[in-house]
Amino acid sequence: MRKLKNEELNRPTIDEFKAQPKHDVILILDSIRSLNNVGSAFRTSDAFNVKKIYLCGITGQPPHRDIHKTALGATDSVEWEHVKDTKTAVKQLQEEQWTVWAVEQAEGATMLDEFTPATEGKYAFVFGNEVFGVEQDVVDACDGCLEIPQYGTKHSLNISVTIGVVLWHYIISKT
């Protein structure tokens, strides 16, 4: 087995990436404190061909050195928009026929391994603040709640890991 060189990966240019069809999935970041986590969300969104990211509340916005450090240029390839209020973004997407799920530990949450998105559905996932999670009023506004099963002593995963796990499961489930 030989490791591939970057030039052998056949990656699209930024213009080619922007022009190609995207998966019907959107990320909503609900007051993410860490700019490194924001950058990671961009990089993971690029990897999974996400349609758009909504940066809400106190979530940092490009351009910023700390976002760039982990995004590695994905802020140029992934479409994004700042919306001051997360609930406003949720309601706007629902009006546009997106199904919006909070990713949070909550009563009645659907475990991610039991979640199968509709083949023709469009989904947005809300990821919450590193300390407080998704705000309760945002959870209440969502169509459902997803939880990643965990088996250790900690109560949560880092948001960047959570985004990767949820997007991977979503993309695999849709194909």
N, C-alpha and C positions, 0 to 999 in steps of 0.2 A: 504494500500500500504506500502510495506517495502522496504527500501533502500537496494540494494544488496551490499554485501561485495566484496572486490577486488578478492578474491579467487573464488567467484561465477560467475565472468564475463567470464570465459573460454577464456582468452586471450592467443594467441600463444606465445611461447618463441621466442627470437630473431632469433634463427636458423630456427624455424618453419615459422616465418614471412618471412624471406629471401627466403625460399624455395617455398612459396605459390605463385600462379599466381598473377600478379599485374594488376591493371587497366591500360589501355593504355592512361596514362596521365603523363606528365612531367611538372615540374615547372622550369622556368628560372628566376633567381633573378638578376635584372639589377642594380648593384651598390647600394645595400641596406646598409645604414649606421649603423643602429641599430643592434647590435649583439643579442639583445632580440628578435627583429623581425625575424632574421635568425633562432634562436632557435624555435620560434613559427611556422615558415614555416616547419621545420623538424617534429615537434610534430603533426601538422595538416596533413602533408604528411603521417605520420605513420597511423594516424586515418583513412585516406581515401585510404590507400593502393596504394600510388603513386609509379610509376615505378622508378623515379629518379628526383633529383634536380640538376640543373646546377647553380653554384655560379659564377657570372660573375663580372668583373670589380673590384671595391673596396669591394665587399661583403665579409664579414669575413668568415673564414673557421674553422671547428673543427680541433683539440680540442681547445676550449676556454671556460673559466669559465662562461662568460656571455651568450654564446650560450647554454651551458649545463644547465644553470639555468632555461631556458624556454623549452628546448628540452626534458628534463627529460629522457635522454638516447636514444632518437629517432635518434641521429646521428650515433648510432650503428646499427639501424635497416633499415634506409632508405639509398639507394645507392645515392652517390653524386659525383660530379666532378667539379673542378674549371676550368673555361675557361676564359682567360684574357679578350677577346672581346666578348660582348654579340651578336653582329651581326654574328660573326663566329659560335657561338652555334646555332643561328637561321638557318643559311644556312646549317650547318651540319645536323640538324634534318630534314629540308626540303628535302635534298638529300636522307634521309632515309625514305621518304614518310610520315613524320609527318606534320600535319597542325598546323601552329603556329599562335596564336592570341596574340596580345598585349592587356593587360587590362589597358585601358586608356580612358580619355575623349577626343574624337577627332571627327572632322567632319566625318559624314558618319558611325560612330560607330554603331554596332549592340547592342541594349539594351539586357542585360543578360536575361531578362524575355522573350525575343523573340528569343533567341538562342537555337537551337536544334542540338546537334552534331549528325553526321552520325553514325548509329548503328555500322558499322564496322570501323569507322575512328579512327586514333590515333592523339591525340591532345597534344600540348604543349602550356602553357600559360606564357607570360612574365609579370612579376610584377616589377614596377619601383621604383626608388629612392623616399624616403619619401618626399623630397622637389620638385624635378624636374620631377618625374614620369619616364616613359619609354622614353629613348632618341629618338628624331625624326628619326634619321637614322635607328634605330631598328624598330620603328613603320612602316616606309617605307618598310622595308624588310619582314614584317610579312604578312600573308595571310589575315588577318582581324583584326579588333579591337573590343573588347567588352567593354561595359560601364555598370556599375551598376547604375540603376536609383536611384536618391536621391532626397529628398523632403525638406531638411532643409536648413539652412543658410551656412553650411560649404561646401567646394568644394571637399572634398575627405574623404574616410574612411582610417583608419590605415591599412597598408599593411597586417598585420596578420588577421584582420577581412575580408579584401578583398579576401585573399586566401581561407579562410573558406567558404565564400559565393559562390565563383566561383566553388570550388571543390564540394561543396554540390550540387549545381545546375547541374554540369557536371555528377556526379555519379547518381543522381536521374534521369536525362534525358537519361542516357545510360541503365538503368535497366527497 
